[in-house]
Structure formats: C-alpha cells, structure tokens
Amino acid sequence: MLDVSNIDLFYGASHALRKVSLSASTGKVTAVLGRNGVGKTSLMRAVVGQHPIADGNIKWEGKDISRDPSWRRSVNGIAIVPQGREIFPLLTVKENLETGFAALPRAMRHIPDEIFELFPVLRDMLGRRGGDLSGGQQQQLAIGRALVTRPRLLVLDEPTEGIQPSIIKDIQRVIKQLANRGDMAILLVEQYFEFAHELADEIVVLERGEVVLSGSKDTLDREKVRAYLTV
C-alpha cells in the first residue's frame, strides 16, 4: 500500500535522508530501526507529509502523494502516533480522541467501541485531562486518537519511549491485533530491538540517513540488525 522510493530530505544544508526506499503492506508490520539521529523520525515525517522531500517519490495505494499536504494524507487514511505522544494536556481524554474527527466525514464522527476494547483504561478516564495521565496512558490515548481516524496506514514513532514494561506489553498486543485484522499497514519506528523484532514482518535499518539493511525478518541476520542499534 505504501511505496517510498529513493527519497532525499534536507533540513537546510543538512542531508537527513539519502535515497531511502521502503514499502509497507496491508496486514503486515514494517519496522524501521536504528540509533538516535539516523533519520527514522525524518522518514516518518516525510511519509505523513510533515516535512517535504527534495527528491524521490512516495506512493500510497498507487497514487503519488509526494506533494500532498499532511491533512490530505490524513483524509486518505494515513495516521501517525508521533514521538513524544503530543496529546493535548488541557483537553479531556474524550476531547483528545475527538480531535481525530477532523479527518472524517460527519457520519463517521464517533469514537469506535474497538478503541475501548483495545485500551479499557481510556473508557474509565474519559473525563480526565490528558495531562493528568501517566506516560503509558498517554501513549494509549495517542494510539487511540490515531485509530479514531480509521487509518489504513498507521505510523508509530517510538511507541515504547519512556513507557513502563507492563504498558509496553499492552501496546505490543494491540499492534499485533491491528496487524492481524488484515486491513491496515503498520509502519513502526523503534530502538527497542526485542519489541520490534517480535512484531515485524519486514525490517529496514537506517544508518546516517541511508538504508543499510532491508528485508524479511526471517531472512535478515538477527545479530547484524542488533549491531546497528548498539551504541
């Protein structure tokens, strides 16, 4: 469904991505791995339209979306759970979830029951402000907010960052469930090797803005992948 081909991305004179290519298919998890500062978040920002690419192209469901603004990509089924969660701390949990309505036609502007089945804690906290939640609860809220938009591509940028182990297991379970549904492609950015390796069908490893390893999890050498994540 997603095809990223030979993209370059710059921040001023800094060349952040160099001829990066990857794909993400429905019902599968594509994990993008690498150390801090290698270009993982830049790649996600390019995919969702938060930063323009200088060269190459990005296709979504066969259509070139390289120049589409982020709001149009959202309307067309692409959602991101950003690094750091970026929930609205003064809005309630319910209001945070409802911000996902912006990408939906009026008839679909309701919170799906599935979100509370995946994250029961959110139902119990609908009236609480987002800023009063723990880091793990905020991450569940951020994922729930993305799912409100009914995405066909879900982009997750470092979902385990700063999260307690029990919540990491819950998030891992949810990602598995979403992939197994078979109607969504998932693009997962991670540094936590075991978490990503358990979930991934395909793995892409970045180093200094370039793809250095890419392929099926079953064909890539586990220790070679892990070597690119060690400091």
Backbone bond lengths (Angstrom), bond angles and torsions (degrees), N, CA, C in turn:
res aa  C-N    CA-C-N  psi(-1)  N-CA   C-N-CA  omega(-1)  CA-C   N-CA-C  phi
1 M - - - 1.456 - - 1.522 111.48 -
2 L 1.340 116.89 -39.49 1.461 121.13 177.76 1.520 109.19 -109.00
3 D 1.323 115.63 132.29 1.466 120.67 178.23 1.526 108.54 -134.09
4 V 1.321 116.03 108.39 1.464 123.18 177.43 1.521 106.87 -101.31
5 S 1.340 116.55 123.78 1.464 120.21 -172.24 1.527 112.14 -127.88
6 N 1.324 115.75 111.92 1.475 123.05 170.06 1.527 113.54 52.15
7 I 1.345 116.21 47.72 1.466 117.19 -177.51 1.532 111.61 -87.27
8 D 1.330 113.48 145.69 1.458 122.85 170.73 1.522 107.78 -116.62
9 L 1.319 116.15 144.18 1.460 121.05 178.23 1.517 108.74 -141.01
10 F 1.324 115.76 137.14 1.466 121.85 -178.25 1.524 110.44 -123.39
11 Y 1.332 115.31 147.81 1.460 122.74 163.27 1.524 105.53 -115.19
12 G 1.332 116.97 97.42 1.448 119.01 -173.07 1.513 109.95 62.92
13 A 1.349 116.37 -123.74 1.468 120.38 178.87 1.523 112.66 -87.42
14 S 1.342 117.26 -5.59 1.466 121.13 -177.50 1.526 110.42 -83.70
15 H 1.329 115.64 124.11 1.464 122.48 -178.17 1.530 108.05 -90.81
16 A 1.349 116.83 96.70 1.465 121.03 -171.07 1.519 113.45 -82.83
17 L 1.335 117.53 -35.58 1.465 122.06 178.49 1.516 109.01 -128.76
18 R 1.348 115.92 136.44 1.461 121.28 -175.99 1.530 109.76 -126.71
19 K 1.337 115.82 103.87 1.475 122.44 175.05 1.535 111.53 51.16
20 V 1.317 115.88 49.61 1.463 121.19 -178.31 1.528 110.23 -85.65
21 S 1.328 115.82 133.52 1.461 122.16 176.52 1.520 109.92 -131.33
22 L 1.326 115.93 143.73 1.466 121.61 172.06 1.514 108.34 -164.59
23 S 1.332 115.36 167.03 1.458 119.83 174.47 1.522 108.55 -138.06
24 A 1.327 115.50 158.02 1.463 121.51 176.91 1.519 107.61 -137.59
25 S 1.325 116.93 128.77 1.460 122.02 -173.88 1.520 111.43 -112.24
26 T 1.314 115.95 153.73 1.453 122.32 178.57 1.528 110.78 -58.62
27 G 1.328 115.98 134.87 1.452 121.28 178.14 1.508 114.75 80.33
28 K 1.335 116.62 5.82 1.462 120.39 -178.29 1.524 111.10 -128.40
29 V 1.334 115.03 156.58 1.464 122.35 176.03 1.524 108.35 -108.20
30 T 1.323 115.62 121.54 1.461 121.56 172.95 1.516 107.48 -103.70
31 A 1.327 116.85 116.72 1.459 121.94 -177.76 1.519 110.27 -98.75
32 V 1.334 115.86 130.31 1.464 122.58 176.09 1.522 106.98 -106.88
33 L 1.328 115.96 116.31 1.459 121.66 -173.47 1.521 110.91 -116.66
34 G 1.332 115.35 158.93 1.456 121.10 177.54 1.510 110.58 156.58
35 R 1.332 115.17 164.81 1.460 120.12 179.07 1.522 111.02 -70.41
36 N 1.324 115.81 175.24 1.464 121.03 173.49 1.527 110.44 -60.06
37 G 1.323 116.41 138.63 1.458 120.89 172.06 1.511 116.34 81.22
38 V 1.352 118.03 12.25 1.469 119.27 -177.52 1.530 112.19 -93.02
39 G 1.337 117.32 -6.08 1.457 119.64 176.44 1.519 115.33 114.56
40 K 1.330 117.93 8.34 1.466 120.19 -176.66 1.527 111.93 -63.03
41 T 1.330 116.61 -50.34 1.463 119.40 -179.54 1.526 110.94 -67.14
42 S 1.327 117.67 -35.82 1.463 120.25 175.74 1.526 110.89 -58.79
43 L 1.317 116.25 -40.29 1.458 120.70 178.58 1.529 110.40 -63.86
44 M 1.336 117.18 -42.94 1.464 119.94 179.43 1.523 110.85 -65.36
45 R 1.334 116.60 -39.92 1.464 120.52 178.46 1.529 111.05 -63.57
46 A 1.321 116.17 -35.02 1.469 120.07 176.37 1.523 110.83 -66.75
47 V 1.321 116.58 -43.19 1.468 120.85 -177.68 1.524 111.29 -62.61
48 V 1.336 117.37 -42.02 1.473 119.64 -175.88 1.524 112.96 -91.38
49 G 1.336 117.53 -0.32 1.450 120.77 174.18 1.515 115.52 87.72
50 Q 1.333 117.18 18.65 1.459 120.10 179.86 1.523 112.72 -86.83
51 H 1.341 117.15 -11.73 1.462 120.73 175.26 1.524 107.97 -148.18
52 P 1.334 117.58 133.03 1.471 119.94 -176.15 1.527 112.00 -72.34
53 I 1.318 114.90 148.81 1.461 119.55 174.19 1.523 108.54 -93.56
54 A 1.334 115.73 154.15 1.465 121.15 -179.31 1.521 111.79 -93.50
55 D 1.329 116.57 -25.28 1.463 120.34 -177.02 1.520 108.67 -157.53
56 G 1.333 116.60 166.33 1.450 121.25 -177.52 1.517 110.73 83.68
57 N 1.344 116.20 -169.85 1.462 118.78 178.41 1.523 111.32 -150.02
58 I 1.320 114.20 159.34 1.458 123.02 178.19 1.526 107.03 -124.96
59 K 1.323 116.75 120.94 1.462 121.39 178.70 1.527 109.64 -113.31
60 W 1.316 113.95 139.11 1.462 121.14 179.05 1.524 107.62 -130.07
61 E 1.321 115.39 119.08 1.464 122.08 -176.83 1.527 111.14 52.92
62 G 1.337 115.41 40.07 1.450 121.94 175.80 1.516 115.66 85.30
63 K 1.337 117.80 -6.35 1.459 121.19 -177.55 1.521 109.88 -106.31
64 D 1.334 116.63 137.49 1.462 121.34 177.35 1.533 109.13 -73.69
65 I 1.347 115.79 116.20 1.466 120.56 -179.12 1.527 111.20 -112.30
66 S 1.321 116.64 15.36 1.467 121.51 -173.17 1.519 113.45 -53.68
67 R 1.316 117.44 -32.60 1.462 120.97 -176.99 1.528 112.34 -107.33
68 D 1.322 117.81 3.19 1.466 120.43 179.65 1.528 110.87 -71.10
69 P 1.337 118.88 139.15 1.467 120.75 175.04 1.526 110.65 -69.15
70 S 1.315 115.73 163.33 1.465 120.24 -175.45 1.520 112.19 -61.39
71 W 1.356 118.23 -36.49 1.461 119.14 -178.29 1.525 111.40 -64.43
72 R 1.329 116.36 -35.76 1.463 118.83 179.36 1.530 110.63 -69.06
73 R 1.317 116.67 -37.52 1.473 119.47 177.81 1.524 110.20 -65.13
74 S 1.335 116.37 -36.54 1.453 120.00 177.15 1.523 111.11 -63.65
75 V 1.318 116.21 -46.51 1.464 120.97 177.96 1.525 110.75 -59.37
76 N 1.332 117.05 -32.73 1.465 121.88 -178.15 1.529 113.37 -88.14
77 G 1.336 117.04 10.98 1.467 119.12 168.69 1.510 116.25 104.59
78 I 1.334 118.83 15.54 1.465 121.87 178.69 1.522 108.97 -108.10
79 A 1.328 116.87 125.65 1.470 121.63 -179.94 1.523 109.44 -129.35
80 I 1.329 115.59 147.22 1.465 120.44 179.25 1.523 110.82 -123.92
81 V 1.320 115.39 140.56 1.465 122.90 167.04 1.529 104.33 -105.20
82 P 1.341 117.28 101.57 1.466 119.61 -168.98 1.521 113.47 -74.30
83 Q 1.311 115.31 157.23 1.459 120.75 172.72 1.531 108.55 -60.18
84 G 1.327 116.14 132.79 1.455 119.72 -177.57 1.516 113.89 86.42
85 R 1.342 116.90 -0.73 1.470 124.57 172.08 1.524 114.28 76.01
86 E 1.350 117.55 -48.70 1.466 122.27 175.83 1.529 113.33 53.89
87 I 1.320 116.62 41.06 1.459 119.27 171.41 1.526 108.89 -76.73
88 F 1.320 116.82 168.49 1.463 121.82 178.11 1.524 108.58 -93.77
89 P 1.345 118.18 108.03 1.469 120.35 -170.16 1.519 114.63 -65.83
90 L 1.332 118.43 -27.39 1.466 120.90 -177.16 1.523 112.75 -91.85
91 L 1.333 117.52 -9.71 1.461 120.75 175.06 1.520 110.25 -88.21
92 T 1.318 116.57 151.86 1.456 120.16 176.25 1.526 109.96 -70.67
93 V 1.322 115.76 168.26 1.463 120.65 175.82 1.523 109.93 -57.31
94 K 1.334 116.72 -45.21 1.467 120.70 179.34 1.525 110.76 -60.28
95 E 1.328 117.15 -44.64 1.464 120.55 -179.47 1.523 111.45 -66.38
96 N 1.341 117.40 -37.49 1.462 120.44 175.66 1.521 110.70 -60.80
97 L 1.325 117.00 -44.70 1.463 120.29 178.91 1.522 110.70 -62.79
98 E 1.326 116.21 -37.62 1.465 120.07 -176.87 1.522 112.82 -71.34
99 T 1.330 118.27 -16.14 1.469 118.78 175.59 1.526 111.04 -63.99
100 G 1.339 116.94 -20.94 1.463 120.49 175.36 1.517 113.77 -69.19
101 F 1.360 117.30 -12.67 1.462 120.61 -179.17 1.530 112.20 -65.90
102 A 1.331 117.27 -23.16 1.464 120.58 -173.73 1.527 112.58 -56.19
103 A 1.333 116.91 -29.88 1.470 120.32 -177.31 1.527 112.95 -89.93
104 L 1.351 117.43 1.86 1.457 120.96 -170.67 1.521 112.52 -112.44
105 P 1.331 117.41 149.22 1.466 119.78 169.74 1.528 109.50 -65.66
106 R 1.321 117.31 156.94 1.465 121.61 -172.89 1.527 112.61 -55.24
107 A 1.321 118.18 -38.18 1.467 121.18 -176.10 1.531 112.81 -65.69
108 M 1.329 116.81 -19.18 1.473 120.28 -177.51 1.523 112.34 -103.62
109 R 1.315 117.30 9.26 1.462 119.66 -175.62 1.517 112.15 -83.78
110 H 1.322 114.65 70.62 1.462 122.17 172.24 1.524 107.48 -145.10
111 I 1.313 116.07 158.15 1.470 121.18 -179.05 1.529 108.36 -85.78
112 P 1.327 118.19 117.42 1.467 120.06 -179.15 1.527 112.08 -61.64
113 D 1.334 116.36 140.87 1.468 120.96 177.96 1.523 111.24 -59.26
114 E 1.338 116.49 -28.59 1.463 120.56 -178.02 1.526 111.99 -56.80
115 I 1.325 117.46 -32.07 1.457 120.04 -178.25 1.521 110.45 -64.22
116 F 1.324 117.11 -38.37 1.460 120.21 179.15 1.528 111.58 -77.85
117 E 1.332 116.25 -23.20 1.470 119.38 173.35 1.529 110.04 -71.59
118 L 1.333 116.02 -37.98 1.468 120.33 178.79 1.527 111.29 -73.95
119 F 1.330 116.28 -39.43 1.467 122.23 -176.65 1.544 109.71 -129.56
120 P 1.334 118.07 78.11 1.471 120.58 -176.46 1.524 113.55 -56.59
121 V 1.338 117.46 -29.11 1.460 120.48 -177.54 1.534 111.16 -61.71
122 L 1.314 118.20 -28.63 1.459 120.36 -178.13 1.527 111.67 -68.00
123 R 1.317 117.43 -34.88 1.462 120.06 178.14 1.529 110.52 -63.29
124 D 1.342 115.49 -38.26 1.470 120.07 -178.29 1.525 112.30 -73.60
125 M 1.331 117.31 -15.61 1.463 120.69 -173.83 1.520 113.07 -118.79
126 L 1.324 117.71 21.82 1.460 120.61 -174.26 1.524 112.91 -56.39
127 G 1.330 117.65 -33.00 1.456 121.00 -176.89 1.515 114.73 -91.43
128 R 1.338 117.28 -3.43 1.464 120.20 -178.65 1.524 110.69 -85.93
129 R 1.324 115.06 149.74 1.465 119.00 178.69 1.532 109.74 -72.63
130 G 1.321 115.05 145.30 1.461 119.97 -178.67 1.509 113.04 -58.72
131 G 1.330 116.96 -34.74 1.458 120.81 -179.16 1.512 114.25 -69.88
132 D 1.345 117.47 -13.81 1.462 121.10 179.62 1.524 112.49 -89.91
133 L 1.323 117.18 -5.79 1.460 121.40 -179.17 1.526 110.50 -81.63
134 S 1.321 116.00 155.68 1.463 120.80 173.17 1.525 109.20 -70.33
135 G 1.342 116.06 167.60 1.463 119.67 179.29 1.519 112.26 -58.23
136 G 1.323 116.88 -41.88 1.462 120.43 179.87 1.513 112.36 -66.17
137 Q 1.332 116.20 -40.07 1.463 119.97 177.49 1.525 111.29 -66.62
138 Q 1.331 116.24 -37.91 1.462 119.33 176.63 1.528 111.32 -63.72
139 Q 1.331 116.73 -36.34 1.465 119.18 178.19 1.519 110.46 -66.54
140 Q 1.317 116.97 -40.77 1.462 120.06 176.43 1.528 110.44 -62.45
141 L 1.330 116.72 -39.24 1.464 121.15 176.97 1.524 111.28 -63.71
142 A 1.327 116.75 -42.28 1.468 120.40 179.76 1.530 111.24 -63.09
143 I 1.328 116.98 -40.22 1.465 120.15 177.06 1.523 109.91 -67.32
144 G 1.348 115.88 -43.68 1.459 119.49 177.87 1.513 112.58 -58.92
145 R 1.330 116.60 -42.19 1.470 120.94 178.68 1.527 110.82 -60.41
146 A 1.336 117.26 -41.79 1.468 120.34 177.66 1.527 110.89 -64.20
147 L 1.336 117.22 -39.01 1.462 120.61 -177.96 1.527 112.42 -70.34
148 V 1.335 117.14 -24.30 1.462 120.51 176.18 1.531 110.52 -56.67
149 T 1.322 117.56 -31.99 1.466 121.35 -177.50 1.527 112.94 -77.00
150 R 1.344 117.57 -1.03 1.484 123.57 -178.26 1.522 110.79 55.51
151 P 1.329 117.80 56.10 1.474 120.01 -175.11 1.521 112.87 -70.89
152 R 1.321 114.50 152.31 1.462 121.03 169.50 1.527 110.86 -104.09
153 L 1.336 115.73 -12.72 1.466 122.53 168.82 1.525 107.44 -131.28
154 L 1.320 116.48 119.93 1.461 121.73 178.22 1.520 108.47 -110.18
155 V 1.331 116.14 120.24 1.457 123.14 179.77 1.529 108.09 -103.93
156 L 1.321 116.78 122.47 1.467 122.54 -178.48 1.519 108.84 -117.77
157 D 1.334 116.73 114.74 1.462 121.30 -176.86 1.524 109.77 -104.45
158 E 1.330 116.47 104.36 1.466 124.77 178.79 1.536 112.15 54.22
159 P 1.344 118.30 57.96 1.466 119.87 -176.67 1.527 114.62 -68.02
160 T 1.333 118.56 -15.43 1.474 119.87 -179.34 1.526 112.70 -95.77
161 E 1.325 117.74 -1.79 1.464 120.86 -174.59 1.536 111.00 -62.80
162 G 1.324 116.18 120.86 1.452 121.56 176.45 1.514 114.74 69.23
163 I 1.339 117.75 22.29 1.461 121.96 -175.70 1.527 110.07 -108.27
164 Q 1.350 116.04 140.44 1.459 120.46 178.72 1.533 110.74 -68.27
165 P 1.355 117.25 149.85 1.468 121.05 -173.56 1.527 115.00 -54.47
166 S 1.330 118.53 -37.09 1.470 119.93 -178.23 1.528 111.05 -64.53
167 I 1.331 116.95 -37.81 1.465 120.54 179.30 1.525 110.45 -73.93
168 I 1.344 117.07 -33.54 1.464 119.99 176.11 1.526 109.97 -57.42
169 K 1.325 116.72 -42.08 1.472 120.31 179.26 1.529 110.78 -64.43
170 D 1.341 116.72 -38.95 1.463 120.16 177.71 1.527 110.91 -63.62
171 I 1.332 116.59 -43.01 1.463 120.65 -179.35 1.526 110.38 -66.61
172 Q 1.318 116.56 -38.63 1.465 120.66 176.88 1.533 110.42 -61.24
173 R 1.333 116.19 -44.03 1.467 120.87 178.63 1.527 110.97 -60.35
174 V 1.330 116.69 -43.84 1.463 121.01 -178.37 1.525 110.78 -64.82
175 I 1.338 117.78 -43.22 1.467 120.27 -179.82 1.528 110.15 -62.13
176 K 1.323 116.62 -40.12 1.469 120.32 176.85 1.527 110.71 -60.85
177 Q 1.336 116.21 -46.02 1.461 120.51 -179.97 1.524 111.49 -60.43
178 L 1.322 116.21 -43.55 1.461 120.17 -178.76 1.528 111.06 -64.82
179 A 1.331 116.17 -41.89 1.474 119.22 178.38 1.520 110.79 -65.22
180 N 1.331 116.43 -40.59 1.462 120.54 -177.15 1.520 112.86 -69.26
181 R 1.335 117.08 -19.17 1.465 120.34 176.17 1.522 111.69 -61.48
182 G 1.344 116.13 -30.81 1.457 120.98 174.11 1.515 116.03 81.81
183 D 1.357 117.49 11.85 1.459 118.66 179.68 1.525 112.71 -121.94
184 M 1.324 116.11 14.89 1.458 120.82 -174.91 1.524 109.84 -144.48
185 A 1.331 116.04 137.92 1.469 121.16 169.75 1.527 107.71 -94.06
186 I 1.310 117.29 142.98 1.469 121.21 -177.95 1.525 108.95 -125.25
187 L 1.335 114.53 127.58 1.464 122.40 176.78 1.525 106.89 -113.44
188 L 1.313 115.89 115.23 1.466 122.56 -171.14 1.519 110.72 -116.46
189 V 1.327 116.50 120.70 1.465 121.81 174.26 1.528 108.09 -98.86
190 E 1.325 116.84 129.73 1.467 119.92 -177.12 1.526 111.96 -151.85
191 Q 1.344 114.26 154.47 1.457 121.62 166.22 1.522 111.03 -109.80
192 Y 1.329 116.11 -22.04 1.468 122.67 -177.69 1.535 107.82 -77.32
193 F 1.330 116.04 100.27 1.457 121.47 -169.55 1.523 113.07 -59.71
194 E 1.329 118.09 -49.58 1.464 120.54 -174.16 1.525 111.30 -61.40
195 F 1.322 116.23 -41.92 1.462 121.40 178.54 1.524 110.27 -59.89
196 A 1.328 116.56 -50.71 1.461 120.83 -177.04 1.524 111.62 -67.43
197 H 1.325 116.85 -42.00 1.462 120.20 -176.69 1.522 111.28 -65.58
198 E 1.324 116.49 -35.43 1.466 120.85 178.39 1.529 111.05 -63.71
199 L 1.325 117.40 -37.01 1.460 121.80 -174.21 1.522 113.96 -89.35
200 A 1.322 117.22 -29.67 1.468 121.23 -165.58 1.526 113.51 -71.36
201 D 1.330 114.66 142.94 1.457 121.69 164.13 1.525 108.97 -97.62
202 E 1.338 115.79 -42.10 1.457 122.71 177.56 1.530 108.84 -122.25
203 I 1.338 116.15 147.83 1.467 121.37 -179.36 1.521 109.65 -128.37
204 V 1.330 114.98 135.15 1.462 122.26 173.19 1.521 106.95 -125.03
205 V 1.333 117.13 127.10 1.468 121.41 -179.52 1.521 108.96 -111.33
206 L 1.332 115.84 128.17 1.461 122.04 178.11 1.522 111.08 -104.49
207 E 1.322 115.19 145.20 1.458 122.77 173.86 1.519 107.00 -146.90
208 R 1.341 116.90 120.22 1.469 122.57 -179.57 1.527 112.45 51.73
209 G 1.333 115.55 43.61 1.447 120.71 174.86 1.511 116.14 78.61
210 E 1.346 117.26 7.74 1.462 121.03 -179.08 1.522 110.17 -125.42
211 V 1.331 115.57 152.13 1.461 120.72 173.88 1.526 108.74 -78.93
212 V 1.339 116.34 120.75 1.464 120.19 -179.70 1.527 112.27 -108.71
213 L 1.331 117.00 -20.27 1.465 122.00 174.33 1.518 107.61 -144.20
214 S 1.330 116.41 143.87 1.452 120.05 178.59 1.521 109.27 -160.26
215 G 1.330 115.92 137.58 1.455 119.30 176.66 1.507 112.81 157.29
216 S 1.313 116.11 -175.20 1.453 122.13 177.11 1.531 110.03 -65.92
217 K 1.321 116.19 143.79 1.461 119.99 177.98 1.529 111.13 -56.27
218 D 1.314 115.66 -34.57 1.465 119.69 -175.92 1.527 112.97 -73.58
219 T 1.335 117.07 -18.74 1.467 119.40 -177.04 1.528 112.74 -103.16
220 L 1.342 117.19 -19.75 1.465 119.19 -179.16 1.524 110.85 -81.94
221 D 1.318 115.36 142.74 1.466 121.04 176.80 1.532 109.34 -70.80
222 R 1.324 115.48 118.83 1.460 122.35 -175.76 1.524 112.16 -55.69
223 E 1.323 116.59 -43.10 1.464 120.15 -176.26 1.528 111.76 -73.31
224 K 1.321 117.44 -31.20 1.467 119.34 174.86 1.522 110.87 -65.19
225 V 1.328 115.48 -41.24 1.465 119.61 177.27 1.525 109.80 -62.70
226 R 1.325 115.95 -48.71 1.457 121.02 -177.77 1.544 111.47 -59.91
227 A 1.336 116.95 -34.56 1.462 120.94 -178.24 1.526 112.04 -60.93
228 Y 1.334 116.97 -31.44 1.461 120.25 179.80 1.531 112.74 -78.47
229 L 1.324 116.31 -6.39 1.469 119.45 178.85 1.525 113.22 -102.77
230 T 1.315 116.64 -13.75 1.463 119.60 -179.13 1.523 110.41 -80.25
231 V 1.319 115.08 146.61 1.475 120.24 -178.61 1.509 109.67 -87.57
